[in-house]
Amino acid sequence: MCKLFINADTALWEPSSRSVRIQGMVTSIRLEHHFWSVLEEIAQRDSLTMPKMLNRLYNESLEAGHDIANFTSFLRVCAMRYIGLQLVGDIPPDQAISIGSLDADTILRKEAERYRVAV
């Protein structure tokens, strides 16, 4: 089992930092290359630049009342959920379909039902 993970390209888990302006403040976000790659795909699906998507995620999280003190962890979870939701068919693999066009309420309800059953 471990060989599948151990022998993967080490570049996938090498971190890199990007400077981004969020709410007028320049901040640095450090993520592994694999996460940046997934986040880039998410941004591209909605025709957003990475800075615009990061700002949108940050601002909408605040508006929803979330404590996002660890924004980097939030971004990792976003990337993992994106992949997971694709695997179960809730997000279509066709990258021409924007994330914003999907029925988020239905997807969230289905996801909650899956976790309720699994617990």
C-alpha positions as YAML, in Angstrom:
chain: A
units: angstrom
residues:
- id: 1
  name: MET
  ca: [0.00, 0.00, 0.00]
- id: 2
  name: CYS
  ca: [2.63, 2.52, 1.01]
- id: 3
  name: LYS
  ca: [4.58, 2.24, -2.25]
- id: 4
  name: LEU
  ca: [1.73, 4.00, -4.05]
- id: 5
  name: PHE
  ca: [2.25, 7.03, -1.81]
- id: 6
  name: ILE
  ca: [5.96, 6.80, -1.00]
- id: 7
  name: ASN
  ca: [7.07, 6.56, -4.62]
- id: 8
  name: ALA
  ca: [4.91, 9.42, -5.88]
- id: 9
  name: ASP
  ca: [6.59, 12.46, -7.36]
- id: 10
  name: THR
  ca: [7.97, 14.38, -4.37]
- id: 11
  name: ALA
  ca: [7.11, 17.65, -6.11]
- id: 12
  name: LEU
  ca: [3.47, 16.98, -5.20]
- id: 13
  name: TRP
  ca: [4.11, 17.62, -1.52]
- id: 14
  name: GLU
  ca: [6.76, 20.30, -1.82]
- id: 15
  name: PRO
  ca: [5.29, 23.51, -0.43]
- id: 16
  name: SER
  ca: [5.29, 26.84, -2.16]
- id: 17
  name: SER
  ca: [4.15, 30.22, -0.96]
- id: 18
  name: ARG
  ca: [2.07, 32.72, -2.84]
- id: 19
  name: SER
  ca: [1.54, 36.32, -1.85]
- id: 20
  name: VAL
  ca: [-2.06, 37.40, -2.11]
- id: 21
  name: ARG
  ca: [-3.91, 40.56, -1.17]
- id: 22
  name: ILE
  ca: [-6.96, 39.68, 0.95]
- id: 23
  name: GLN
  ca: [-9.15, 42.51, 2.20]
- id: 24
  name: GLY
  ca: [-6.42, 44.97, 1.29]
- id: 25
  name: MET
  ca: [-3.72, 43.18, 3.29]
- id: 26
  name: VAL
  ca: [-0.90, 41.29, 1.63]
- id: 27
  name: THR
  ca: [-0.57, 37.82, 3.08]
- id: 28
  name: SER
  ca: [1.42, 34.74, 2.19]
- id: 29
  name: ILE
  ca: [-0.26, 31.37, 1.78]
- id: 30
  name: ARG
  ca: [1.91, 28.26, 1.86]
- id: 31
  name: LEU
  ca: [0.48, 25.08, 0.38]
- id: 32
  name: GLU
  ca: [1.84, 21.95, -1.21]
- id: 33
  name: HIS
  ca: [1.97, 21.97, -5.03]
- id: 34
  name: HIS
  ca: [-0.78, 19.36, -5.26]
- id: 35
  name: PHE
  ca: [-3.23, 21.60, -3.38]
- id: 36
  name: TRP
  ca: [-2.32, 24.62, -5.52]
- id: 37
  name: SER
  ca: [-3.00, 22.52, -8.60]
- id: 38
  name: VAL
  ca: [-6.47, 21.52, -7.41]
- id: 39
  name: LEU
  ca: [-7.31, 25.08, -6.34]
- id: 40
  name: GLU
  ca: [-6.21, 26.36, -9.77]
- id: 41
  name: GLU
  ca: [-8.64, 23.92, -11.39]
- id: 42
  name: ILE
  ca: [-11.47, 25.12, -9.15]
- id: 43
  name: ALA
  ca: [-10.71, 28.76, -9.98]
- id: 44
  name: GLN
  ca: [-10.52, 28.09, -13.70]
- id: 45
  name: ARG
  ca: [-13.92, 26.38, -13.70]
- id: 46
  name: ASP
  ca: [-15.50, 29.68, -12.68]
- id: 47
  name: SER
  ca: [-13.16, 31.82, -14.81]
- id: 48
  name: LEU
  ca: [-11.49, 33.29, -11.72]
- id: 49
  name: THR
  ca: [-7.87, 34.10, -11.08]
- id: 50
  name: MET
  ca: [-6.41, 32.49, -8.00]
- id: 51
  name: PRO
  ca: [-6.33, 35.80, -6.06]
- id: 52
  name: LYS
  ca: [-9.98, 36.49, -6.92]
- id: 53
  name: MET
  ca: [-11.07, 33.01, -5.87]
- id: 54
  name: LEU
  ca: [-9.11, 33.20, -2.60]
- id: 55
  name: ASN
  ca: [-10.67, 36.57, -1.83]
- id: 56
  name: ARG
  ca: [-14.13, 35.25, -2.60]
- id: 57
  name: LEU
  ca: [-13.65, 32.19, -0.39]
- id: 58
  name: TYR
  ca: [-12.29, 34.33, 2.43]
- id: 59
  name: ASN
  ca: [-15.01, 36.98, 2.26]
- id: 60
  name: GLU
  ca: [-17.89, 34.55, 1.84]
- id: 61
  name: SER
  ca: [-16.57, 32.50, 4.77]
- id: 62
  name: LEU
  ca: [-16.58, 35.60, 6.95]
- id: 63
  name: GLU
  ca: [-20.09, 36.51, 5.77]
- id: 64
  name: ALA
  ca: [-21.24, 33.00, 6.73]
- id: 65
  name: GLY
  ca: [-19.87, 33.58, 10.23]
- id: 66
  name: HIS
  ca: [-17.00, 31.11, 10.04]
- id: 67
  name: ASP
  ca: [-13.83, 31.51, 12.06]
- id: 68
  name: ILE
  ca: [-11.17, 31.11, 9.40]
- id: 69
  name: ALA
  ca: [-8.12, 31.77, 11.53]
- id: 70
  name: ASN
  ca: [-6.41, 28.90, 9.71]
- id: 71
  name: PHE
  ca: [-7.26, 29.82, 6.13]
- id: 72
  name: THR
  ca: [-4.59, 27.49, 4.77]
- id: 73
  name: SER
  ca: [-6.25, 24.46, 6.37]
- id: 74
  name: PHE
  ca: [-9.59, 25.64, 5.01]
- id: 75
  name: LEU
  ca: [-8.08, 25.72, 1.51]
- id: 76
  name: ARG
  ca: [-6.69, 22.20, 1.87]
- id: 77
  name: VAL
  ca: [-10.12, 20.96, 2.91]
- id: 78
  name: CYS
  ca: [-11.71, 22.80, -0.03]
- id: 79
  name: ALA
  ca: [-9.34, 21.01, -2.41]
- id: 80
  name: MET
  ca: [-9.99, 17.61, -0.83]
- id: 81
  name: ARG
  ca: [-13.76, 18.12, -0.82]
- id: 82
  name: TYR
  ca: [-13.66, 19.16, -4.48]
- id: 83
  name: ILE
  ca: [-11.93, 15.91, -5.40]
- id: 84
  name: GLY
  ca: [-14.20, 13.87, -3.11]
- id: 85
  name: LEU
  ca: [-17.36, 15.46, -4.50]
- id: 86
  name: GLN
  ca: [-16.16, 14.66, -8.00]
- id: 87
  name: LEU
  ca: [-15.55, 11.04, -7.04]
- id: 88
  name: VAL
  ca: [-19.11, 10.57, -5.78]
- id: 89
  name: GLY
  ca: [-20.53, 12.37, -8.82]
- id: 90
  name: ASP
  ca: [-21.80, 15.53, -7.12]
- id: 91
  name: ILE
  ca: [-19.40, 17.73, -9.11]
- id: 92
  name: PRO
  ca: [-19.19, 16.78, -12.78]
- id: 93
  name: PRO
  ca: [-15.69, 16.07, -14.09]
- id: 94
  name: ASP
  ca: [-16.38, 18.33, -17.11]
- id: 95
  name: GLN
  ca: [-14.36, 21.43, -16.26]
- id: 96
  name: ALA
  ca: [-16.50, 23.51, -18.61]
- id: 97
  name: ILE
  ca: [-19.27, 23.31, -16.00]
- id: 98
  name: SER
  ca: [-18.71, 26.06, -13.47]
- id: 99
  name: ILE
  ca: [-18.89, 25.39, -9.75]
- id: 100
  name: GLY
  ca: [-21.15, 28.44, -9.40]
- id: 101
  name: SER
  ca: [-23.74, 26.87, -11.72]
- id: 102
  name: LEU
  ca: [-24.15, 23.77, -9.53]
- id: 103
  name: ASP
  ca: [-26.99, 23.35, -7.04]
- id: 104
  name: ALA
  ca: [-24.93, 23.83, -3.87]
- id: 105
  name: ASP
  ca: [-27.87, 23.18, -1.53]
- id: 106
  name: THR
  ca: [-28.55, 19.76, -3.05]
- id: 107
  name: ILE
  ca: [-24.87, 18.84, -3.05]
- id: 108
  name: LEU
  ca: [-24.48, 19.89, 0.60]
- id: 109
  name: ARG
  ca: [-27.59, 17.95, 1.61]
- id: 110
  name: LYS
  ca: [-26.35, 14.78, -0.14]
- id: 111
  name: GLU
  ca: [-22.92, 15.18, 1.44]
- id: 112
  name: ALA
  ca: [-24.45, 15.58, 4.91]
- id: 113
  name: GLU
  ca: [-26.57, 12.46, 4.37]
- id: 114
  name: ARG
  ca: [-23.50, 10.46, 3.37]
- id: 115
  name: TYR
  ca: [-21.66, 11.50, 6.53]
- id: 116
  name: ARG
  ca: [-24.67, 10.88, 8.76]
- id: 117
  name: VAL
  ca: [-24.93, 7.33, 7.44]
- id: 118
  name: ALA
  ca: [-21.18, 6.76, 7.76]
- id: 119
  name: VAL
  ca: [-20.98, 7.86, 11.40]
...
